[in-house]
């Protein structure tokens, strides 16, 4: 049976009530070339043939690569208990948990997630139901505008470009102004947020700033001076948004410790495997004074009429299902299954295990740095990093493509990640985690040494010809 309960007669009466003759008339304001067309599906196939075709398609996936790709999504080992518990049927539902009498399990799982993330970030309040890190960052930035009643945002260029693009989209619709804080071009602080430029941007008294957004670690893997950024923001009456990578919080100071008002980030590293772009999990946390500005779902613990522990949705006026005109956001969904994965992961490995994950990734990255430097690709930046770094590789884009043919996914060319950024034209952003092996690193370093040696040889052979010309 169709999922929609309305009959053809129901639809006809609704259309007549609003004075149109077809549903398509509702979309007249959308240009025809932007509307979705009919689904172009192949004709039906017998199950045996369809299975064979799907197996062939799956066989095109590369699973033999030595991968050093990070840039916002990370490979980690996930304890089998995470997937095993997620497979339990009671978690699969099309409904959000607004009826507490039938949703205690789901509500408790969200409450546990909020509790764990509050401890991890060092902040008072955590919400659930954000799509991904980009959406969470944009929602966090909009919180600063609502709280300060200002309309200007500053975001470091060292925040992931996808997050900045998402923020720009949100801001455009809300009529807000977003300006980028440039990076330090050279010296020991190269690749991090330019604090002097931040001070100048904050010093425009006629255009007060609502919020300052910076990432720790930043998109180049470098560690930022987050206390200094936060202090500058607060001195100008602005709020400070820290975009964090959750595993790093096991060894780095949490946002609450260095004065961040809001933390945002991507929860994928917490027990969620790499997939084709999702589904992922956006993290948003804040201090208690901002609780009425935080979007998404909040679950609280209380007692029922019999004095037993119970869980309920709280502060519902901030959600989109009631008092819609007062909602903090109308763009969220119930990401409880992904939040549950993060909760099980954190509970399974514990605080010491999470610290081991972060420390092991840092150790592997140090090993990777030394191996690539010996292969002829030294690190570009001098600043501290955790488990991602940028190495200098002449003609990085072409070398990256050739390494892929040799079974090495050599991170991402920084010219693609941050186009036009000075000093990054010939860089590769590479990442190591606890699942990166010494064999992977040796394979990468050996292939890169061969490529750079071949390039050097080719250049030498061509030079007499160039001189003769």
Secondary structure, 3 states (H helix, E strand, C coil): CCCCCCCHHHHHHHHHHHCCCCHHHHHCCCCHHHCCCCCCCCCCCCHHHHHHHHHHHHCCCCCCCEECCCCCCCCCCCCHHHHHHHCCHHHCCCCCCCCHHHCHHHHHHHHHHHHHHHHHHCCCEEEEEECCHHHHHHHHHHHHHHHHCCCEEEEECCCCHHHHHHHHHHHHHHCCEEEEECECCCCCCCCCECHHHHHHHHCCCCCCCCEEEEEECCCCCECCCHHHHHHHHHHCCCEEEEEEEHHHHHCCCCHHHHCCCEEEEECCCCCCCCCCCCCCCEEEEECHHHHHHCCCECEEEEECCCCCEEEEECCHHHCCCCCHHHCCCCCCCCCHHHHHHHHHHHHHHHHHHHHHHHHHHHHHHHHHHHHHHHCCCCECCCCCECCEEEEECCCHHHHHHHHHHCCEECCEEHHHHCCCCCCCCCEEEEECCCCCCHHHHHHHHHHHHHHHHHHHHHHHHHHHHHHHC
